[in-house]
């Protein structure tokens, strides 16, 4: 049986189960953890979002890796690319 994945299916799981799943994913996925932290910060203290963004930009600036501008498109998920 193929289960449909969408808003209604996720809503049916309930907030508690979705929170458990997100926390489990965030334990192993640094990008998901950062996104979850940012979303929670935005809800709890919107004025702190800028501080979180500065913190992340500092981490990126200190990172030893470099991505050539021609390869950036390959790293950005299609869902996050602007329509410009």
C-alpha positions as CSV (number, residue, x, y, z in Angstrom):
1,X,0.0,0.0,0.0
2,X,1.4,3.4,-1.0
3,X,0.9,6.1,1.6
4,X,0.5,9.6,0.4
5,X,3.0,12.1,1.7
6,X,1.6,15.6,2.2
7,X,0.2,18.1,4.5
8,X,-2.8,16.1,5.6
9,X,-0.8,13.0,6.2
10,X,1.7,14.9,8.3
11,X,-1.1,16.7,10.2
12,X,-2.6,13.3,11.1
13,X,0.6,12.3,12.8
14,X,0.2,15.1,15.4
15,X,2.5,17.7,16.8
16,X,4.2,15.4,19.3
17,X,5.1,12.7,16.8
18,X,6.3,15.3,14.2
19,X,8.5,16.9,16.9
20,X,10.0,13.5,17.8
21,X,10.7,12.9,14.1
22,X,12.3,16.3,13.6
23,X,14.5,15.9,16.7
24,X,15.6,12.5,15.5
25,X,16.5,13.9,12.0
26,X,18.3,16.9,13.5
27,X,20.5,14.6,15.5
28,X,22.1,13.3,12.3
29,X,21.6,16.2,9.9
30,X,23.5,19.4,10.7
31,X,21.5,21.4,8.1
32,X,18.2,20.2,9.5
33,X,19.4,21.0,13.1
34,X,20.3,24.6,12.1
35,X,17.0,25.1,10.3
36,X,15.1,23.7,13.3
37,X,17.0,25.9,15.7
38,X,16.4,29.0,13.5
39,X,12.6,28.3,13.3
40,X,12.4,27.7,17.0
41,X,14.4,30.9,17.7
42,X,12.1,32.9,15.3
43,X,9.0,31.7,17.2
44,X,10.4,32.2,20.7
45,X,12.4,35.4,20.2
46,X,12.1,37.0,16.8
47,X,14.7,39.6,17.7
48,X,17.3,36.8,18.2
49,X,17.1,35.6,14.6
50,X,19.7,38.2,13.5
51,X,22.1,36.9,16.2
52,X,21.6,33.3,14.9
53,X,22.2,34.5,11.3
54,X,25.4,36.3,12.4
55,X,26.5,33.2,14.3
56,X,26.0,31.0,11.2
57,X,27.7,33.5,8.9
58,X,30.7,33.4,11.3
59,X,30.8,29.7,11.1
60,X,30.7,29.8,7.3
61,X,33.5,32.4,7.3
62,X,35.7,30.2,9.5
63,X,35.1,27.1,7.4
64,X,38.2,25.8,5.7
65,X,36.3,24.6,2.6
66,X,35.7,26.6,-0.5
67,X,33.0,26.1,-3.2
68,X,33.7,27.5,-6.6
69,X,30.8,29.8,-7.7
70,X,30.1,27.5,-10.7
71,X,29.3,24.6,-8.3
72,X,27.1,26.5,-5.9
73,X,24.0,25.7,-7.9
74,X,24.7,22.0,-7.5
75,X,24.7,22.4,-3.7
76,X,21.5,24.4,-3.3
77,X,18.3,22.3,-3.3
78,X,15.9,23.0,-6.1
79,X,13.2,24.0,-3.6
80,X,15.4,26.8,-2.1
81,X,16.5,28.4,-5.4
82,X,14.9,31.7,-6.2
83,X,12.8,32.1,-9.3
84,X,14.9,35.0,-10.5
